């Protein structure tokens, strides 16, 4: 079992002549070369698109394998479990038993604080890497970004959030992020420089543009929180460009209208700063 950063978490101590198994066991991770091999053999795509389990086959490997996701209590994918065959093909009973095995592990880690924290930290890590343009090989990073987008449908939006008082202390930003996480549990969050970043989905239950900002329990006005929101987009690798839109919307919106708390890029672009 390895986490979504490819760090080994547990394994069965048996001998195998499968070189990828041995690489993971002996080094504790997968090299970039192995990750590129996964992508070329479509392992990356098959696992990313699988709801739970996938059979992975290659004429470049001696044995087939089955891969399955492990979920934390927030239903975030936090690990993979892989079983390597011994030369005979997997049959339906093997698949059923393996799926039950992954379900059992998921149940066992359900209330584990490490995996609960890890899921949110993982989302934040991917958001920051996308904002920093750190991800230069989308083929390799497809499963990582896919995990970030799990549960999202249709178009994406990015929002940047700050307090009216412009209090940029890191501990204050984390408190603010926790407040929003508890209110809007389906969104994905990161602390990035002086802002909270929220990734939202157009058709998700928590995001209906005509109602989202005018509810009686709106946390923005009640807590003196300002938010700028980008236009919609589909490609997560364009996140940085739409983050910049949200920053412009926030900056220009504040200059134009001191009585509002939420500023859409489509309405506040071009306003002099």
Phi, psi and omega in degrees: 000132177227150182281180186284358169261011180067030175263127182298131179247328181195155178200159174274127186278077178231155178279141175215147175261019174276117189291331178287320173304311183295323178299314181296315183293317187278331181254342180083006180197184175248136177289165175300323179298319178292320178297322176294323176298316177304317182294315182295326180274004180069012175300317181302312181294316182297317180290319180298324184271351181283138176290318180226296187233157179215142172269130183246121181232145176203139176287354177267357177241146182288325186236146170285165178213159174242136179240138178220148180274150170247134183246147172269186186290344174270010181062031175264136176290120184241348181198164173239141170247134181233135172244131182258132181288171181244025176112342178255150183292150175288143177248172183304326179294324177297317180297316181296317180294321181292321178297320178294325178297314178295323177296322179295316179296318177303316179295323183291327181264006186307315184256014180285123185294327179300310183288332175295312179291322182301319182301313180292319179296325180294315176304313182299318180300316180292320178301313181296319178296322177292319180293327180274003184055034179286329183280104184254352179232086183302333180299313180292321187272002181309310182295328180294313180291325178301319178297320177301323186269357179306133179088353178263143176231155173062211188285155178254156171226151172239137179238147171244140190231139173211164176276155177303324184283357181056043179276105188263013177300136185301318182295326178291320178297321179294319176299319179294318177298318179297321178300312182290323178300320180289331180277314183241082191288341183275345181280166179245141193229155171205152168264120184227109186053244187260016185227159161269134176253131176241132173256126186233160179242137188299323186255010180287154185302333181274354187232101171232109193305324185285344182242341192302325188255003186238017180283160182296330181258029178304118184282347186289301181294321183296330183247015180056049180251133177254144182217133173250138186234134182285174165291170179282154178207167183242328186271112183296339179286355175262014185305319183299318181297322182278333169299315178299322175301313182297321178296316178297317179300317180295312182297311182289325178296319178297319180295326186271322190220102181284347185270351181256161181242341183237130185231120178270137181302322182297338182257336188244005176291140177088354178287127182303139179260000000 
